[in-house]
Amino acid sequence: MRATPAPDQGLLLHQAGVTLSGKTILRDISLHLTEPRIGIVGRNGSGKTSLMRLMAGLIAPTYGAVTVDGTDPARDRKAMLGKLGILFQNPDHQILFPTVEEELAFGLRQQGASEGEARAAVRASLARDGRSHWAAAPTHTLSHGQRQYLCLMAILLMAPRTILLDEPFAGLDLPTEARLQRRLAALPQRLVTISHSPAGVAGADRVIWLDEGRVRRDGGPEVLAEFTAEMGADRGGGC
């Protein structure tokens, strides 16, 4: 009999801050993220990627607290496998193995699946996506967009409740971007998308605007409209 899933507690940050090499990167971040689609926007250097790394447990808060479904992500990386997935901007920073099948099986093995169980799950996943021919393909032979999709497939095999997306459409051509947008839109997982481009978070239920390491605005689509207006005004201001 399958155990009843634990209640979804979302991502909780309580007065969290990060200081690296004596420089304050994030300060006094308090957020409770539970909505299905969340966008985090800000200028380059505003702290967006640092916030993603903080939520993922890749860096620990200098002060304050961060939990994902009640677990500290920096202290229990194994527990995070089934709670939180991360799609990095550059798939080459994420792919570890020489073949597609090995790459897809890795997370499942980390979660305790046997080699046979992992292989069967990977092949079933590839078949559902019409990509059975990818199984033995060397990962370096895939295009940028295909490697990005491979990373997403690896995340989905681990069935996390929340997926963090760091500029997921960067470097993609328009047809590949459209296909990835459709795939992401259909997912049941909570998606937290980090982008400097308003188009990257269009349609989000909640938008958080970071500015100089702080939350400047937190609300609905009106926040995105305000951010877009300010970015447009800055571009029109001349030199």
C-alpha positions in Angstrom: 0.0 0.0 0.0 1.4 3.4 -1.1 2.1 5.9 1.7 0.0 9.0 1.8 2.0 11.9 0.5 3.0 14.5 3.1 1.2 17.8 2.9 2.7 20.4 0.5 4.2 23.1 2.6 5.8 24.9 -0.2 9.1 26.9 0.0 9.5 29.1 3.1 12.2 31.7 3.6 12.2 33.6 6.9 14.4 36.7 7.1 17.0 34.9 5.0 20.2 36.7 4.0 23.4 35.7 2.1 26.8 37.3 2.5 29.7 36.0 0.2 33.3 37.2 0.6 32.1 40.1 2.7 29.5 41.3 0.2 25.8 41.2 1.0 24.0 39.4 -1.9 20.6 38.9 -0.4 19.1 40.5 2.7 16.0 39.9 4.8 14.1 37.7 2.3 10.8 36.5 3.8 8.6 34.5 1.3 6.1 31.6 1.5 5.8 30.2 -2.0 2.8 27.9 -2.6 1.3 29.1 -5.9 1.4 26.9 -9.0 3.4 29.4 -11.2 5.8 31.9 -9.6 8.0 34.3 -11.4 11.1 36.0 -10.0 12.3 39.0 -12.0 15.0 41.7 -11.6 17.8 43.3 -13.4 21.1 41.5 -13.9 22.9 41.4 -10.6 19.8 41.8 -8.5 20.3 38.5 -6.7 17.9 36.3 -8.7 20.3 33.4 -9.3 21.6 33.6 -5.7 18.0 33.3 -4.5 17.5 30.2 -6.6 20.7 28.7 -5.2 19.5 29.5 -1.7 16.1 27.9 -2.3 17.8 24.8 -3.8 20.2 24.4 -0.9 23.3 25.0 -3.1 24.2 27.8 -0.7 23.2 28.1 3.0 21.8 31.3 4.4 24.2 33.4 6.3 21.3 34.2 8.6 17.6 33.3 8.7 16.1 30.1 7.6 15.0 28.3 4.4 12.8 25.2 4.2 11.3 23.1 1.3 8.3 21.1 2.5 9.6 21.5 6.0 13.2 20.3 5.2 16.4 22.5 5.2 17.6 22.0 1.6 21.3 22.8 2.5 21.4 20.2 5.2 19.5 17.3 3.6 20.4 17.1 -0.1 19.1 13.5 -0.5 15.6 14.5 0.8 15.5 17.3 -1.8 15.6 14.8 -4.7 11.9 14.1 -4.4 10.9 17.6 -3.3 12.8 20.0 -5.6 14.3 19.9 -9.1 16.5 22.6 -10.7 16.8 23.3 -14.4 19.9 25.4 -14.9 20.3 28.0 -17.7 23.2 26.0 -19.2 22.5 22.3 -19.5 26.3 21.6 -19.7 26.5 22.6 -16.1 24.0 19.9 -15.2 24.8 16.9 -17.4 27.2 14.4 -15.8 27.1 11.2 -17.9 28.2 10.3 -21.4 24.9 8.7 -22.6 21.3 9.8 -22.3 20.2 6.6 -20.5 23.0 7.0 -17.9 22.1 10.6 -17.3 18.4 9.9 -16.9 19.0 6.9 -14.6 21.3 8.8 -12.2 18.7 10.6 -10.1 16.6 7.4 -9.8 19.6 5.5 -8.5 20.2 8.3 -6.0 16.6 7.8 -4.9 17.1 4.1 -4.2 16.0 2.4 -7.5 17.9 -0.6 -8.6 19.8 -0.5 -11.9 17.1 -2.6 -13.6 14.3 -0.4 -12.2 16.0 2.7 -13.2 16.7 1.4 -16.7 13.0 0.4 -17.2 11.7 3.7 -16.0 14.1 5.6 -18.3 13.1 3.6 -21.3 9.4 4.0 -20.6 9.9 7.8 -20.2 11.8 8.0 -23.5 9.1 6.0 -25.2 6.3 8.2 -23.9 8.2 11.2 -25.3 8.9 9.6 -28.7 12.6 9.6 -28.0 13.5 5.9 -27.6 16.3 6.4 -30.1 18.0 8.8 -27.6 18.8 6.0 -25.1 22.3 5.2 -26.3 23.0 8.6 -27.8 26.1 10.4 -26.4 24.9 13.5 -24.6 27.4 15.7 -26.3 25.9 15.0 -29.7 22.5 16.5 -28.7 21.7 20.1 -29.6 21.5 22.8 -26.9 17.8 22.6 -26.9 17.8 18.8 -26.7 20.3 18.8 -23.8 18.0 21.3 -22.0 15.1 18.9 -22.6 17.2 16.0 -21.4 17.8 17.8 -18.1 14.1 18.4 -17.7 13.3 14.7 -18.4 15.8 13.8 -15.7 14.1 16.1 -13.2 10.7 14.8 -14.0 11.7 11.2 -13.5 12.4 12.0 -9.9 8.9 13.5 -9.5 9.6 16.6 -7.4 6.8 18.8 -6.2 8.6 22.0 -7.2 10.9 22.8 -10.1 13.2 25.9 -10.2 13.9 27.2 -13.6 16.8 29.5 -14.2 16.4 31.5 -17.4 15.0 28.3 -19.1 14.7 29.8 -22.6 18.1 31.4 -22.8 20.0 30.4 -25.9 17.0 28.5 -27.5 15.7 29.2 -31.0 12.1 30.2 -31.3 10.7 26.7 -32.3 12.6 25.0 -29.5 11.5 27.7 -27.0 7.9 27.2 -28.0 8.1 23.4 -27.5 9.7 23.8 -24.1 7.1 26.4 -23.1 4.2 24.0 -24.0 5.9 21.2 -22.1 6.4 23.3 -19.0 2.8 24.7 -19.1 1.4 21.2 -19.0 3.4 20.1 -15.9 1.5 19.6 -12.6 4.5 20.7 -10.6 4.9 24.1 -9.0 7.3 26.1 -11.3 9.4 28.9 -9.9 10.9 30.7 -13.0 13.8 33.1 -12.6 14.2 35.6 -15.5 15.4 39.1 -16.3 12.9 39.0 -19.2 9.2 39.7 -18.5 8.3 37.3 -21.3 9.9 34.5 -19.4 7.4 34.7 -16.5 4.3 35.8 -18.4 1.2 34.2 -17.0 2.7 33.7 -13.5 0.2 33.6 -10.6 2.7 35.5 -8.4 5.6 37.7 -9.3 8.4 38.7 -7.0 10.6 41.6 -8.1 14.1 41.6 -6.7 16.2 44.7 -6.5 19.7 44.9 -5.0 19.2 41.7 -3.1 15.8 42.7 -1.5 12.2 42.0 -2.4 11.0 45.3 -3.9 7.5 44.1 -4.9 5.6 40.9 -4.3 2.1 40.3 -5.8 0.2 39.3 -8.9 0.6 40.2 -12.6 0.5 43.9 -11.8 4.1 43.5 -10.4 5.3 42.2 -13.8 3.6 45.2 -15.5 5.4 47.6 -13.2 8.7 45.9 -13.7 8.2 45.9 -17.5 7.3 49.6 -17.5 10.4 50.5 -15.5 12.7 48.5 -17.8 11.1 50.2 -20.8 11.5 53.6 -19.3 15.2 52.9 -18.5 15.8 51.8 -22.1 14.1 54.9 -23.4 16.2 57.3 -21.3 19.1 57.6 -23.6 22.8 57.6 -22.6 
